[in-house]
Structure formats: structure tokens, C-alpha cells
Amino acid sequence: MTFTLALDLTSMRKDINSALTQFVQGENKYLSKIGPELDPVAIGIEKFLLDSGKRLRPLFAYVGYLATGNTVNPEIVKALSSLELIHVCALIHDDVMDGSDTRRGAPSIHKSFESMHIKENLNGSSSKFGVASAILMGDLALVWSAQMLHTSGIKDHELINVLPFYDEMRVELMAGQYLDVFEQSLATQSIDRSMKVARYKSGKYTIERPLHFGGSLGGASKDLLETFSNYGIPLGEAFQLRDDLLGIFGNPDETGKPSGDDLREGKRTALMAITMDRASDSQLKYLSRYFGDSNLSLEQISQIQEIIVDTGAQSHIELMIEQLAQRSLSALTFEGISSVGKDLLAQLVQISTIRKI
């Protein structure tokens, strides 16, 4: 694979894709040696990884490294790219936990393997086979992430510096996933609790920890790492709030998910907490009856969307996103960030809050 090692986000993304392609294709050769039974696993995880994805986590790590004033090499890029496999693990497992049938406009991994079980007329429960396969493939992606980092070729002291942040990122992600599951079970309407879930389930592992990961690889000072937190935490929350809006109002052609999926799943987001807090008695009665109903019709989804808009919850979340983005940008006044790093971090605020790349 050829690395461009350029300093614009598009070229950086190409570097990351090259590193991921080279790694996963090499590991799939190993899987094929174990036996042809693993061919669907190899094909499925490679397709899931390489067919799409914004690469935000490795991009933030890449920029965190550049912000230290260092220049990258293929070994560093491989180490940074390993973070995408943590995200793959999270997505595959998230679809199982949420019972989501689609991801990025295609069948989710557990549904794909459920279909394979039916097509090949295998014994036992097709749905259980699909779920078990997805859990194992998510686990494999997490293992591969560590393997990609450890075989990246970075220097021993660089690996030692980055491991605490790498470990913390994985722990916080799993903690956030549990908080999300627990919050759905509590069925609360707390904005503070919803924001805590957003911070740990998505925000910290998407932005703050990848920046720490890249910065520590580049020998970042304590002050620079603190600046990454001041930048990353509010931006991570803004990122998740945008995701909450897309989960309800997003275009399925762009999100890869059916319209209103989060309403059918009953996701206890800050958006829904604000909506319920502001809803009239009749609106709250409607929400109590239909929010979280897996069989919601398009008409019922439209009605809930209308309630969200009428209560002012949608515009309030938009304002929160704008304010959080400004807080993030204000952290870039720190003089210890390289000029290249400042420019790229400013661009990433825009990308993270409008979700385009």
C-alpha cells in the first residue's frame, strides 16, 4: 500500500484506509488457513470495515500526533489506524444490543449471518446463530485493534506512552455502552444522565481519547493533553447530540438507518429528555404510549417528530451543539498546538457537528 502522508484530512483518511486494508487482508489470510468455514467471517468483517466509515477516531488521533509538531511515518499511521477497529467492535455489538437490522444501508452483521444460516439450511436457531457470530466478530475486531497497534512497528517508548490512553479508551467505551443499556432499562427523563451516557458511550472515545492517543505517541506535554480534553469533551458531546438528531430526523440514504429507528428503540437521549420535560399532558401521553414501540408506523414517527419540534427540543439541541462547538474552538488558543494541528482541529469541529467528510 502507498502512503501519501499528507496534511489534509482527505489524504490522511486515505493513509488510514491503506493501513486498514493492508492489515485486515493480511489477517484474513490467516483466518483462511484455519479453515474455509471462516471465509464468511473474513469477508464479512473486511466488507464492514472497508466499504464505508468516516474514520473519525483515527483522524483525531492523527491530528493529535501532528499537533505535537511531529511528522508521521507508515508505522505511526498503522498505530493510529488501529483505533478504527475498536469502533468496528462497538458498532457490531451496538447493533446486536439495539436489535438493529441495518448498518450503513446494508444488513447488520447479525442479520447477515442469520440470513446465511437460513440460506444454508443449518441446524438450530438462525437468530441465535446470527447474534453469536456478531458477538464473536466484534470481539475479533477488538483483538485485531490491539494486534494492529502492537505490530505497527512504532518504537518501544512510543508504545509504552500510548498504552494507558489506549486502555482507558476501551474501558470508557464499554462503561458507556453499559450505561446506555442501563439507562434504557431505567426509562428516565434526566438530561444530565443522558449527557453522561453520551459523553462515555461516544464523545470521549470518538474525540478526547483519540487525541490523547495521538498526542502521547508524539510526546505531548501535560498541558497539551489537558488542552485536548478542553477541546475534545465538549466537541464529543456535540458530536453525540448531532447523532441523536440524525437518529430521529436523519435521511436514511445518508445515515444508513431506517427513519425513526431511535424512536422505535426508545433511546433515552438528551433530545428525548428535553422533549418529555417540555411536553404538554396530551403530548406526554402520546409519547408514553408510542415511544419505544418497535412497530411504530411512519405516521406515528411523524407525529413524534412533530412533538419534538413543537416543544422546542430540536432547536434547543441545535443551540447546545453550537455552544459546545464554540467551547471546543476556544481551547485552540493554547500556544502549544502546532499551526497545522490548530487548522485541522478547527476543521474537525465543523465536520463533527455537521457530520460530513
Secondary structure, DSSP 8 states (H G I E B T S, - for coil): ------SSHHHHHHHHHHHHHHHHHHHHHHHHHH-GGGHHHHHHHHHHHHS----HHHHHHHHHHHTTT----HHHHHHHHTHHHHHHHHHHHHHHHHT-SEETTEE-HHHHHHHHHHHTT-SS-HHHHHHHHHHHHHHHHHHHHHHHHHTS---HHHHHHHHHHHHHHHHHHHHHHHHHHHHHHHT---HHHHHHHHIIIIIIIIIIHHHHHHHHHTT--HHHHHHHHHHHHHHHHHHHHHHHHHHHH--HHHHSS-TTHHHHHT---HHHHHHHHH--HHHHHHHHHHTT-TT--HHHHHHHHHHHHHTTHHHHHHHHHHHHHHHHHHGGG-TTS-HHHHHHHHHHHHHHHHT--
